[in-house]
Amino acid sequence: MLNIVFLESFAIPSTHHIPRPTFPHHWTEYTHTTADQVHERAKEADIVIMSKINFTREVMANLPKLKLIAITATGTNNVDLVAAKELGIAVKNVTGYSSVTVPEHVLGMIFSLKHQLIAYHKDQVLTDRWATCGQFYYADFPISDIRSSTIGIFGKGCLGTEVGRLAQLLGMKVLYAEHKGATIIREGYTPFETVLKEADIVTLHCPLTENTQNLINAETLALMKPNAILINTGRGPLVDEMALLNALETGQIAGAGIDVMIQEPPQIDNPLMQAAKRLPNLLITPHVAWASESAVTTLCDKVAQNIEDFVKELAQHQ
């Protein structure tokens, strides 16, 4: 009988559950687990299910029974994959489950920012300004069309590709950015700096690596148009938050939609979070782009399938 320990059940909305395996097992579940609690809770585990905990070489080396780390997400940057391979620990993540909801969230942010929905709601509805102004409208915030805009997409995986498909249907010109510093431009891609300079919308869908951390910084923001908006539903560290805040406050770019932060949850006094209360061109959502009902259901099913597939493979090699 295999011991399965789910260390972070909070990562799955309470309305959903990961289907229990069909093979004999013992299932233990914790809502939250701190770094200091991992060893005690997982020391007898054959399979660990987790989301955001950092599984370093040291952590895994002290879990001799561990055979599989099942991640309830796509990103694997919080697991030392080299160490896991050397220690004989399989790592399985989940891809493709949010290929509908994340692109839709991106489009929602684009529409909101380009049509100034937040600005008008805060300035004219919440303040009663519209109701007391004596005229049928105030055009204080410039509205721009989505159609004919140029969207620059950084990352051409399933999410970036779907964003591009939907953008084309809306009449946008789509540019896929080549890697920063690339000397060879692949077919279907546009040079990195060119995309930044030409895009009315920049949206990030690339993985977080040493090369992509702070991909959007003071230097790259300076290349963007003053009417451009930035969307980040990828990873928080792709963006230098202070550089972005400066760009928004100085009018270097026109707006930003952010679903991910460098630290999650962010500190209450995080400058970007505080700025969202006063800046009409900054939209922050609490890492929910992935979390539609259908996406969560698919995620749970895929985590369960990853575990089933692994155990089948394990049995074949015994």
C-alpha positions in Angstrom: 0.0 0.0 0.0 1.4 3.4 -1.0 1.3 6.4 1.3 0.1 9.6 -0.5 0.5 12.9 1.3 -1.2 16.0 0.0 0.7 18.8 1.6 -1.2 21.8 0.2 -4.9 21.1 -0.3 -5.6 24.8 -0.3 -4.3 24.9 -3.8 -7.5 23.2 -5.0 -10.7 25.2 -4.4 -12.8 23.5 -1.7 -15.6 22.9 -4.3 -13.3 20.4 -6.0 -11.4 17.3 -5.0 -8.6 15.2 -6.6 -10.1 11.8 -7.4 -8.7 9.1 -5.1 -6.5 6.5 -6.8 -7.9 3.1 -7.7 -4.9 1.2 -6.3 -4.6 0.4 -2.5 -3.3 3.5 -0.7 -3.3 5.6 2.4 -4.2 9.2 1.9 -3.2 12.0 4.2 -4.2 15.6 3.5 -3.0 18.9 5.0 -4.5 22.3 4.1 -1.1 24.2 4.4 2.4 22.9 5.1 5.3 25.1 6.0 8.9 24.4 5.0 9.7 23.3 8.5 6.8 20.8 8.5 7.6 19.0 5.2 10.0 16.4 6.6 7.7 15.3 9.5 4.7 15.1 7.3 6.3 13.5 4.2 8.9 11.2 5.8 6.8 8.1 5.2 5.3 9.3 1.9 5.8 7.4 -1.4 3.9 10.1 -3.3 3.7 13.8 -2.4 1.1 16.1 -3.9 2.1 19.8 -3.6 1.9 23.1 -5.3 4.2 25.9 -4.1 6.6 24.3 -1.6 10.3 24.4 -2.5 11.6 20.9 -2.9 15.3 21.4 -2.8 18.0 18.7 -3.0 18.2 18.7 0.8 14.5 18.3 1.3 14.3 15.4 -1.1 17.5 13.7 0.2 15.8 13.5 3.6 12.7 11.7 2.2 14.1 8.2 1.3 10.8 6.6 0.6 9.7 9.4 -1.8 9.1 8.1 -5.4 6.8 10.8 -7.0 6.2 14.5 -6.6 2.8 15.3 -8.2 2.5 19.1 -8.7 -0.9 20.6 -8.9 0.3 23.2 -11.4 2.3 23.7 -14.6 5.4 25.3 -13.2 8.2 23.2 -11.9 10.6 25.9 -10.9 10.1 25.2 -7.2 11.5 21.7 -7.6 15.2 20.9 -8.1 14.7 18.7 -11.2 18.3 17.7 -11.5 18.4 16.5 -7.9 15.1 14.7 -8.2 16.4 12.8 -11.2 19.7 11.9 -9.5 17.7 10.7 -6.4 15.3 8.6 -8.5 12.3 10.8 -7.7 9.8 11.3 -10.6 8.2 14.8 -11.0 4.9 15.2 -12.8 3.3 18.5 -13.4 0.0 19.4 -15.2 -0.1 21.2 -18.5 -2.9 22.4 -20.7 -5.6 22.5 -18.1 -6.0 26.3 -18.2 -5.8 26.7 -22.0 -9.3 28.2 -22.1 -9.5 30.2 -18.9 -6.1 32.0 -18.9 -6.5 33.3 -22.5 -10.0 34.5 -21.6 -8.6 36.2 -18.5 -6.0 37.9 -20.7 -8.7 39.2 -23.1 -10.8 40.4 -20.1 -7.9 42.4 -18.8 -7.2 43.8 -22.3 -10.8 44.9 -22.7 -10.9 46.4 -19.3 -7.7 48.5 -19.7 -8.3 49.5 -23.3 -11.9 50.6 -22.6 -11.0 52.1 -19.2 -13.6 50.1 -17.4 -12.0 50.4 -14.0 -11.2 54.1 -14.4 -14.8 55.0 -15.2 -16.2 52.7 -12.6 -14.0 54.2 -9.8 -14.1 57.8 -11.0 -17.7 58.2 -12.0 -19.8 55.5 -10.5 -18.3 54.9 -7.1 -18.0 58.6 -6.4 -21.5 59.4 -7.7 -19.9 61.8 -10.2 -21.9 60.5 -13.1 -25.2 60.8 -11.2 -24.5 64.4 -10.2 -22.7 65.8 -13.2 -25.7 67.1 -15.1 -24.7 65.5 -18.4 -25.0 62.1 -19.9 -21.2 61.3 -19.9 -17.7 62.4 -19.1 -15.0 61.3 -21.4 -12.1 61.8 -19.0 -10.3 58.6 -19.9 -9.3 57.9 -23.5 -10.8 54.7 -24.9 -9.0 52.8 -27.6 -10.2 50.0 -29.8 -9.0 46.4 -29.6 -9.4 45.8 -33.3 -6.3 46.8 -35.3 -4.1 46.8 -32.2 -0.8 44.9 -32.3 -0.3 42.3 -29.6 3.1 41.0 -28.7 3.1 37.6 -27.2 6.1 36.3 -25.2 5.9 32.5 -25.1 4.4 30.4 -27.8 3.1 27.4 -25.8 -0.5 26.4 -25.6 -1.5 29.6 -23.7 0.4 32.0 -25.9 -0.9 30.3 -29.0 -4.5 30.4 -27.9 -4.2 34.1 -26.9 -2.8 34.7 -30.4 -5.7 32.8 -32.0 -8.3 34.7 -30.1 -6.5 38.0 -30.8 -6.6 37.4 -34.5 -10.3 36.7 -34.4 -10.7 40.1 -32.8 -8.8 41.7 -35.6 -5.5 42.2 -33.8 -2.1 41.8 -35.4 -0.2 39.1 -33.6 3.6 39.1 -33.1 5.4 36.3 -31.3 8.6 37.5 -29.6 11.9 35.6 -30.2 14.1 35.0 -27.2 15.9 38.0 -25.8 19.4 38.2 -27.3 18.7 35.6 -30.0 20.9 35.9 -33.1 18.7 33.7 -35.2 15.0 34.6 -35.6 12.9 31.5 -36.1 10.1 31.3 -38.6 6.9 32.8 -37.1 8.8 34.9 -34.6 9.7 38.6 -34.4 12.9 40.0 -32.8 12.5 40.6 -29.1 13.1 44.4 -29.2 10.9 44.8 -32.2 7.9 43.3 -30.5 8.4 45.6 -27.5 8.6 48.7 -29.8 5.7 47.8 -32.0 3.2 46.2 -29.6 0.1 48.0 -28.3 -0.3 45.1 -25.9 2.4 42.9 -24.4 1.4 39.7 -22.8 3.6 37.2 -21.0 3.3 33.4 -21.3 6.9 32.2 -21.0 8.2 30.0 -18.2 10.2 31.4 -15.4 13.9 30.7 -15.8 17.2 32.5 -15.1 16.9 34.0 -18.5 13.3 35.3 -18.1 13.4 36.6 -14.6 12.9 40.4 -14.7 12.3 40.0 -18.5 10.2 43.2 -18.2 12.4 45.7 -16.4 13.3 49.4 -16.7 15.2 48.8 -19.9 12.5 46.8 -21.7 9.7 49.1 -20.4 11.5 52.0 -22.0 11.2 50.4 -25.4 7.4 50.1 -25.2 5.0 52.6 -26.6 3.4 55.2 -24.2 0.0 53.8 -25.2 1.0 50.2 -24.6 -0.4 48.0 -21.9 1.3 45.0 -20.2 -0.5 41.8 -19.2 1.2 39.2 -16.9 -0.7 36.0 -16.2 2.5 33.9 -16.3 4.9 34.2 -13.3 5.4 37.2 -11.0 9.2 37.4 -11.2 8.9 37.9 -15.0 8.3 41.5 -14.1 10.4 44.0 -12.1 7.5 45.3 -10.0 9.2 48.6 -9.0 10.2 49.3 -12.6 6.6 48.7 -13.7 5.2 51.0 -11.0 7.5 53.7 -12.1 6.5 53.2 -15.7 2.8 53.5 -14.8 3.3 56.6 -12.6 5.4 58.4 -15.1 3.2 57.6 -18.1 5.9 55.5 -19.8 3.2 52.9 -20.5 -0.5 53.3 -20.5 -1.6 50.4 -18.2 -1.0 47.0 -16.8 -3.0 43.9 -15.9 -1.3 41.6 -13.4 -2.6 38.3 -12.1 0.7 37.1 -10.5 3.2 38.7 -8.1 6.8 38.1 -7.1 5.6 37.1 -3.6 2.3 35.4 -3.2 0.3 36.4 -1.2 1.9 39.8 -1.5 2.6 41.9 1.6 -0.1 44.4 2.5 2.4 47.2 2.0 3.6 46.0 -1.4 4.0 49.2 -3.5 2.3 47.8 -6.5 -0.7 46.5 -4.4 -1.0 49.9 -2.8 -0.8 51.7 -6.1 -3.7 49.6 -7.5 -6.0 51.5 -5.0 -5.2 54.8 -6.6 -4.1 54.2 -10.2 -7.0 53.7 -12.7 -4.7 52.0 -15.2 -3.5 49.2 -12.9 -5.6 46.1 -12.6 -4.5 43.3 -10.2 -6.3 40.0 -9.8 -5.3 37.5 -7.1 -3.8 34.7 -9.2 -7.1 33.5 -10.4 -6.6 33.5 -14.2 -6.3 29.7 -14.1 -9.2 28.9 -11.8 -12.4 28.5 -13.9 -14.7 25.7 -12.8 -13.8 23.6 -15.9 -10.1 24.3 -15.5 -10.0 23.2 -11.9 -11.9 20.0 -12.7 -9.5 19.2 -15.5 -6.5 19.9 -13.2 -7.8 17.6 -10.5 -8.4 14.8 -13.0 -4.9 15.2 -14.6 -3.2 15.1 -11.2 -5.0 11.9 -10.4 -4.1 10.5 -13.8 -0.5 11.4 -13.3 -0.4 9.4 -10.1 -2.2 6.4 -11.7 0.1 6.4 -14.7 3.2 6.6 -12.5 2.1 3.7 -10.3 1.4 1.6 -13.4 4.9 2.3 -14.7 6.3 1.5 -11.3 4.5 -1.9 -11.3 5.8 -2.7 -14.7 9.4 -2.3 -13.6 9.1 -4.4 -10.4 
